[in-house]
């Protein structure tokens, strides 16, 4: 007979959800920062506790069993409730000290946030800061981060968001490339150059097609989805790409191209769980982040 789960078993629920989401023990272990054998034991422990098989095992990985599919929404609800409880409790801590976890894209974490974080540390030395540089969208409600810097408007329920401003973008290329290939001044000339684009991300292609340009993946001589590596490819002279105007202007080896094409701006938002927003240390870091970002936009 299955026994009721104890509070000490909540890690088993987390393991079950991670495997259900990723479809393999190895991917779930990487997501949770645990070893694969540990995760396997936790899944088996939960199955033993419940007296059922939650997954069907096959060569390609794990898929939810019929029982597992029935259990999944209840496990998600239970895990969400536990995290909501933790958020509410943590939100009551009143000291202006402790840790604040900030997440942002790899590019923003590399180019915009370091001096801002240094200023926050100088202003509030009792507050420790964790920076999660990731292009994934961390779940703020599951405490994967306390504050997120986003280039889109967050729309999760129970998340408070503030629009900070816009980041202007521009066409650009390394001076070394332009000196040998020439400087395009029109869309037609631009399409004759080596272009640096994305690999699997089709945002640039979609934007170019919306303007009537016959763009495809083959239009780009060099492709990369990682924004920081993408920027370094431009700096190295691989061709014409685009980046944030302030970053280009600060680099003497890269030149802004004056091409008569309107490029959309990137909105900048701060986001945090509603339950944590008024915690003094998070509110203070939020305010300092907003101030620092506005000064650099």
C-alpha positions in Angstrom: 0.0 0.0 0.0 1.4 3.4 -0.9 2.2 5.8 1.9 1.4 9.5 1.9 4.3 11.7 0.8 6.2 13.5 3.6 7.6 17.0 3.4 11.0 15.5 3.1 10.0 14.0 -0.2 9.4 17.3 -2.1 12.7 16.8 -3.9 11.2 13.6 -5.4 8.4 15.7 -6.9 11.0 18.1 -8.4 12.9 15.2 -9.9 9.8 13.7 -11.4 8.8 17.1 -13.0 12.3 17.6 -14.4 12.4 14.1 -16.0 8.8 14.6 -17.3 9.8 17.9 -18.9 13.2 16.9 -20.4 12.4 13.2 -21.3 15.7 11.9 -20.0 17.6 11.4 -16.7 20.8 13.0 -18.1 19.0 16.2 -19.2 17.0 16.5 -16.0 20.2 15.9 -13.9 21.9 18.8 -15.8 18.8 21.0 -15.3 18.7 20.4 -11.5 22.5 20.2 -11.0 22.4 16.7 -9.6 24.0 13.5 -10.7 22.2 11.1 -13.0 22.4 8.2 -10.6 20.9 10.4 -7.8 18.1 11.5 -10.0 17.4 7.9 -11.1 17.2 6.8 -7.4 14.8 9.7 -6.6 12.5 8.8 -9.5 12.5 5.1 -8.4 11.9 6.2 -4.8 8.8 8.2 -5.8 7.5 5.3 -7.9 8.0 2.9 -4.9 6.3 5.4 -2.6 3.3 5.7 -4.8 3.3 2.0 -5.8 3.1 2.8 -9.6 5.4 3.2 -12.6 5.5 6.9 -13.7 7.6 6.4 -16.8 8.0 3.9 -19.6 11.7 3.2 -20.2 12.9 2.8 -23.8 16.2 3.3 -25.7 15.5 6.9 -26.6 14.8 8.0 -23.0 11.8 8.1 -20.7 8.2 8.9 -21.5 5.3 9.4 -19.1 3.2 6.3 -18.5 -0.6 6.6 -18.4 -0.4 6.9 -14.6 2.4 9.4 -15.0 0.3 11.6 -17.3 -2.5 11.6 -14.7 -0.1 12.4 -11.9 1.8 15.2 -13.7 -0.8 18.1 -13.3 -1.2 17.2 -9.6 2.6 17.2 -9.1 2.9 20.6 -10.9 0.2 22.0 -8.6 1.9 20.6 -5.5 5.3 21.9 -6.6 3.8 25.3 -7.4 2.2 25.5 -4.0 5.4 24.7 -2.2 7.3 27.4 -4.2 4.5 29.9 -3.5 4.9 29.1 0.2 8.6 29.7 0.0 8.2 33.0 -1.9 5.7 34.3 0.6 7.9 33.4 3.6 11.0 34.8 2.0 9.2 38.0 1.2 8.8 38.7 4.9 12.5 39.0 5.5 13.1 42.6 6.3 16.8 43.0 6.6 18.7 44.9 3.9 21.2 42.0 3.6 21.4 38.6 2.1 21.5 37.3 -1.5 19.7 38.6 -4.6 19.8 36.4 -7.7 19.6 38.3 -11.1 19.2 36.7 -14.4 19.7 38.2 -17.9 20.7 37.2 -21.4 24.4 36.2 -21.9 25.0 39.4 -24.0 23.4 41.7 -21.4 25.2 40.0 -18.6 28.5 40.4 -20.4 28.2 44.0 -21.8 25.7 45.9 -19.6 25.4 44.5 -16.1 29.0 44.2 -14.7 29.5 47.9 -14.0 25.9 48.2 -12.7 26.5 45.2 -10.4 29.8 46.7 -9.2 27.9 50.0 -8.3 25.3 48.0 -6.4 27.9 46.2 -4.4 29.6 49.5 -3.6 26.3 51.0 -2.5 25.0 47.9 -0.6 28.0 45.8 0.6 25.8 43.6 2.8 23.8 42.4 -0.2 25.4 39.5 -2.1 24.6 39.3 -5.8 24.3 36.1 -8.0 24.3 36.8 -11.8 22.7 34.0 -13.9 23.8 34.6 -17.5 21.4 32.6 -19.6 19.4 33.0 -22.8 16.7 30.7 -21.3 13.7 32.2 -19.5 14.2 31.3 -15.8 11.0 30.8 -13.9 10.9 33.6 -11.3 8.0 31.9 -9.5 10.2 28.8 -8.8 12.9 31.0 -7.3 15.3 30.4 -10.1 16.0 34.1 -9.9 14.7 37.0 -7.8 15.0 39.7 -10.6 15.1 39.3 -14.3 16.3 41.7 -17.0 14.2 41.0 -20.1 14.1 42.3 -23.6 10.4 41.6 -23.8 7.4 42.2 -21.6 7.0 39.4 -19.1 3.4 38.1 -19.0 3.4 35.5 -16.2 0.7 35.8 -13.6 2.0 37.0 -10.1 5.0 38.7 -11.8 5.4 42.4 -11.5 7.2 44.1 -14.4 8.5 47.6 -15.1 9.5 49.0 -18.4 12.9 50.6 -18.2 13.5 52.0 -21.7 14.5 50.9 -25.2 17.8 49.8 -26.6 18.5 51.2 -30.1 20.0 48.7 -32.6 22.2 49.4 -35.7 23.9 47.8 -38.6 27.6 47.5 -38.0 30.8 45.8 -39.1 34.5 45.7 -38.2 36.5 48.5 -39.7 38.9 45.8 -41.0 36.1 44.3 -43.0 34.7 47.6 -44.3 38.2 48.8 -45.4 38.5 45.8 -47.7 34.9 45.2 -48.8 33.5 48.8 -48.8 30.8 50.5 -46.9 27.2 49.8 -47.9 24.9 52.8 -47.8 21.6 51.2 -49.1 19.7 47.9 -48.6 20.7 46.8 -52.1 24.4 47.3 -51.4 24.0 45.7 -48.0 22.7 42.4 -49.6 25.9 42.2 -51.7 28.1 42.0 -48.5 29.0 39.1 -46.3 26.2 39.0 -43.6 26.4 37.7 -40.1 23.2 36.1 -39.0 21.6 33.6 -36.7 21.8 29.8 -37.0 18.4 28.3 -35.9 16.8 31.6 -34.8 14.9 33.1 -37.7 14.2 36.6 -36.2 16.5 38.4 -38.6 15.2 36.5 -41.7 11.6 37.3 -40.7 12.4 41.0 -40.1 14.1 41.3 -43.5 11.3 39.5 -45.3 8.8 41.9 -43.7 10.7 44.7 -45.4 10.5 42.9 -48.8 14.0 41.6 -48.8 14.5 38.1 -50.3 16.3 36.8 -47.3 16.9 33.1 -46.4 19.4 31.2 -44.2 21.7 31.1 -47.2 21.9 34.9 -47.3 24.2 34.8 -44.3 27.8 33.8 -44.8 28.4 33.3 -41.0 25.7 32.1 -38.5 25.6 31.9 -34.7 22.7 31.9 -32.2 24.9 32.9 -29.2 24.7 36.7 -28.9 28.2 37.1 -27.4 29.9 34.9 -29.9 27.8 36.6 -32.7 29.3 40.0 -31.6 32.8 38.6 -31.6 32.3 37.3 -35.1 31.4 40.8 -36.2 34.4 42.3 -34.4 36.7 39.7 -36.0 35.6 40.9 -39.5 33.2 38.2 -40.6 30.9 40.7 -42.2 27.9 43.0 -41.6 25.6 42.3 -38.7 23.7 44.3 -36.1 24.1 45.0 -32.4 23.2 47.5 -29.7 24.1 51.0 -30.7 25.9 51.9 -27.5 28.0 48.7 -27.6 29.1 49.5 -31.2 29.9 53.1 -30.4 32.1 52.0 -27.5 34.2 49.8 -29.6 36.8 51.6 -31.8 37.3 48.6 -34.0 33.6 48.4 -35.1 31.7 51.0 -37.2 28.1 52.0 -37.3 26.7 51.8 -40.8 24.4 54.5 -42.0 21.8 52.6 -44.0 18.4 54.1 -44.6 16.5 51.2 -42.9 14.4 51.5 -39.7 15.5 48.8 -37.2 13.1 48.0 -34.3 14.3 48.9 -30.8 14.7 46.3 -28.0 12.5 47.0 -24.9 14.1 46.6 -21.5 12.0 45.3 -18.6 12.7 44.3 -15.0 10.6 41.5 -13.6 10.2 40.0 -10.1 7.7 37.8 -8.2 4.9 39.9 -6.7 5.5 38.1 -3.4 9.2 39.1 -3.3 9.1 42.6 -4.9 8.7 44.4 -1.5 11.4 42.5 0.3 13.9 45.3 1.2 17.0 43.8 -0.3 15.2 42.9 -3.6 13.4 46.3 -3.7 16.8 48.0 -3.2 18.6 46.0 -5.9 15.6 46.5 -8.2 15.8 50.3 -7.8 19.6 50.4 -8.4 19.3 48.1 -11.4 16.7 50.3 -12.9 18.8 53.4 -12.3 21.9 51.8 -13.7 20.2 50.5 -16.8 18.5 53.8 -17.6 21.9 55.5 -17.5 23.2 53.2 -20.1 20.3 53.1 -22.6 
